[in-house]
Amino acid sequence: MRRFLASAWFPVIACLTLLLGTLGATLWLPPMPGNEAISAGGPEMEKVVTIGTWVLGPVAALVSFCIIAVFNGIRRLLRVRQVGLLHPIVIVVGLGPWLAAGWQLVMVEPRFTPAALVIIDVFGRPLLVGSLLAAALTLILSLGLLLPTKR
Amino acid sequence: MRRFALIAAVAATLPLSGCLGDVMEVLCETTPDSDHCYQAAAVQQAEPETCDKIEGKDFTVSNPPRDKCFLQIAQNTGDPSACDGVEGGFMSYSKEECLEGAFRNHSVEDCASADDPAKCRNAWGAAGKGCGDGWTWDRQKGVCDVPKDEPTETENPFENDKVKEDLKSIGDVGTSGYMQLLDWDIEHETDPDRLAGLQNYKEFLESSSGTLEDLSTTFDRLQELKKLFIDSYDPKDSIENMSAKDILSKGAFDRMKDRIFGEDPPTARSQAEDALTVYEKMLEQQKDNDFMQQGRLGRVSETLIGQAKDKVTGDLKESVEDIAKTVAGDAFAVVGIVDHALSSFQEAAQKEMFVGLAAAYNRQRDSLVQAHPDWSAEQLHAATVAGVKANPYEDVPNAGFVKFGNILENGDCKDAGSNPLCIDNRVFWTAMDKTYVFAQKSR
């Protein structure tokens, strides 16, 4: 378990969860007023939003992976050895921007304008669901750190 | 390619975790229809200052997009000060329309979340809609202010030194000048609740001076009594000041679930059950209030008579409490029926009748709102209560609720004896009113 937590598979699985969680939420979350407001913007806007919803998951996962890679690179440069402990922290830092953005959009941002409704319901909700799933998976897998080591 | 760049730009701004309105404002500088873009950005941010960037290029005499911007901000936030920038004019929106939009489905308490709460409250106060709990309208300064405790004549050390010497018994109250000091306090009191306390205290002293003429007392004891009477009218813990929003607000997990998966639309049953939840919480608060009132009544007699437990003292205390209850009415009344009222509707078998009664209130109020859109909230509530009580057995048939006529026939719980089907009228209709108003604002 510790070898897995220290390996590159951990961030890969976290980012895949973010991607699949975001895509799955886009497809299966029940429609809200923002989803219905897309058509009011015209066919051009509808196409842009549809492409955006498909692109959101992969872009978020890729950006998170890059952030995690950068932080892991810094860790290696500084020769910090506590990989098993730091890896989950770095992964959560990589997911952090999407979690923050999703939370801000869904829980904080007021729903005053049609544009806000579209952004919150079409992009914000899947982003929040995907990042919450990825963060939860990271924390659950990190419980392996509490397992006793074999000596 | 351009489309991809736009998508990438939107996606790139999402991690900023900033306000959507700020992001929209940045994009407005490059869009062809900047007026409507700035309008959307200003409304989303709820910032009237951003509305000033709307030029109204397509209009000459007035600027309707700009005025609509202020109107929408006022409608969304309930802040009438957002209407200050409305110019009105031909084909545009007027300041009156803007103010009406601000007041509709909002209350002055919404000012707590405004950018400038003081300015918002002052706008409500200037429109004659009140300043909210804990604030009063200062006519001279034209602002909402926190009521200050002005010094009273009975607390004036120079005046009360003269009175102290002459005051030996209750019978001396009138001749010693204490009543004159009290009259000065009453004349200069502006807070209506404190005024009610002072007036009833004066009436208590006038009644006592005849019945308990020889009962010895001191100036300090009378000041303690005065404070007890004023506290009895303090509305701080009154159920009228309880908020249905606080009682019915959901926890963080439920709010997140509603935001992600959507909220189920309210049904007649869910709204009736919400009203009963508010009724239950208000009954519990009323129980605490009744307990405090009972304590105060005991302290009135102990302050005047002392704590001795002989028969003479007991009779005197009873006389004092009777005078206090006669004079002060509900302030010292202890009905003691809250426990009975609480248990009566919590029994599952009986609860359906209460749900039916609450649903009937909501149905009748909905129809009155449609029939009389110009009526105030107080008028609508009074008419609804009268309507529900007048025709309990003629409620809409097949509405899916158990008939509730028995509850109204049994009257108040204090008159119903051991019959469980009763309501506490003090609390029930207040709970229905507050829940209905809260539900309207939530829609």
Interface residues (C-beta under 8 A of the other chain):
Chain A: L29 P30 P31 M32 K47 V48 I51 G52 V55 L56 V59 V63 P97 W98 A100 A101 Q104 L105 V106 M107 E109 P110 F112 T113 P114 A115 A116 I119 I120 F123 R125 L127 L128 V129
Chain B: R3 L6 I7 V10 A11 L14 P15 L16 S17 G18 C19 L20 M24 A40 V43 Q44 A46 Q72 N76 R255 M256 R259 I260 F261 G262
